[in-house]
Amino acid sequence: MSLLRAEWKKATGNLLLTGFLVWIIPVGILTLYILGFLVYLVTDDPTTVGIVRVTAERLTASVTGVWSPIITFPGNILGRLLPLAFMAVMFAGEYQWGTLRQIVPRSRRSSLILAKVATTTFIVLLSFILTSLIIGAGQAAGHALLGLDYSSIFAGDKLTQFAQSYVEHLLLGTLSLLILAGFAAVAAVLTRSILGGLLASFGLSVLEPMSLLFLVLLSRLLNRADLGNLYRFAATYHLDNARSWFVAGHPLAPPVPGFTAEPTLVISLIALVLWIVVPVALSIILFNRQDITS
Amino acid sequence: MTEAIAIRTENVSKTFGRGEKAVEAVKNLDLRVESGQVYGFLGPNGAGKSTTIRMIVDLVHPTHGSAILFGQNVRNHREVLRRVSAMVEGPSFYGFLSGRDNLEILSRSANDFNPSRIDKVLDRVDLADSGDRRVKEYSTGMKQRLGVASTLLSDPDLIVLDEPTNGLDPIGIREMRGIIRRLVEGDKKTVFLSSHILHEVEQVCDRVAIINHGVCVQEGAVTELLGQRFQGIRLLATPMEAAASNLREKWAVSVENEWLTVSALAEEAAEIVRRLVDQEIEVHQVVAKQQTLEELFMEATDSGNGDPN
């Protein structure tokens, strides 16, 4: 816990880093809402009522949609870069700032990696949750401003369905962020520099979902349709598949012709856990064997 | 609980790289640092000082041999590092945080957070008024002092200071010397000190080791190392030519900047003075010429005897 608080202080104390890469998302959304309200107050456009009025389904989609950039293909190719940049700097910065030589003699190396994984994930998670809250609160404020009834949209079991959907997306978002933290950790340990860490983790993060395109190309070049099946090992596929199970109750439709895998929700969740454990364990092994010379 | 030997390295070696590019930074180094001393660790750039220090605090893993702190191998008993604090190759902090926040992070990393202790160590290094300023606004001297403060956070038994006077002005250097001596004499700590400022090392250290090309080429108590290198008697006398002429009858004499250096033993000083006074030569000053640590260092590191190849 003490190490987690140390990591929290490092992250939140770096206002430039967290400001531009983490808090920019909720602050940006809040700014958009405020601007929207100001525009409405100035123009008093009656069509605004149609835009603002939401149903439980629309609200659920917009609030859970906050997680889409980090859990669904192809949005995740770019959507993951901002949180990943924050994580990469948090990991690799220790090498570049020379602070590892102060920290490492004071704590176990494995604990350092785990604390960083937990803290960076938690901070990004917090910003996504905050963004969801801002969207929910923004919708409520819009209804209040226009004199529309907000509470009635959650009549019956709609609120339970909303909460369940949100928790499912929160779970997938957390898994996705933990995977990114693993990428950032491995990249930092291997490159030992902020720039190297950023480039290597971006490379991992982009190549992983893009493997679908490479596999399609390769299967066409080699005239082997079964190569597309290898995409079933990708983290992005399992995030999409798990989301499909949560939202629609069935596995994801084959992403490419000839794709035969139909993993269950549990299989996909296990695969995602492996995508977290393997990079984190690899980074711990490498870090434990590493000479800290910076 | 303070064991007699704070640091022991047993045949410790470190090779970086492999094959033709392999560099042997430290070769079969044996060190013994007794508790309650200021131990100077000297050597030219690239001699292997920092690598040795990094092996002592488990930042770098030895290729052979082991670093033992208070009787425990650092690699197998990392918990012994709780008794050690180190500032390796100068202070390194999070510039975007205040000095106080940096110390908090370090103490939390060691699971030993105590706000009053942070206040105390900031006060100890005269940073109590600047503790809430961001470190990137600190001068070099302030960063060095914060580095020393960081080593005092956990009230360690052994403090490893790598070049603690780098970038300090003469006043800062004197303050640092005072801090180090107080740590040993007042707080009964052991200080392992690496420095390039040999005059300072000579004044503050009880014992020194000189390392060159990864090998220890000199080791011993400062007084012994310098004392055994008595280099004659220096004197100021007028008329100088007459004095030189008289003394040359018995000893070899050289003249430099009006000072005569007589290749005589310390116990012959009285005879020298008597001879000159008998000849009505005025003797103004007589001093024993001893080798300085700087001269010893140059001799030890220039001779090439550090390189077994």
Interface residues (C-beta under 8 A of the other chain):
Chain A: S2 L3 R5 A6 K9 K10 G13 N14 L15 L16 W97 G98 T99 L100 R101 Q102 I103 V104 P105 R106 S107 R108 L112 R289 D291 I292 T293
Chain B: F16 R54 V57 D58 L59 V60 H61 R78 L81 V84 A86 M87 V88 E89 S92 F93 Y94 G95 F96 L97 D101 E104 I105 L106 R108 S109 A110 N111 D112 F113 S150
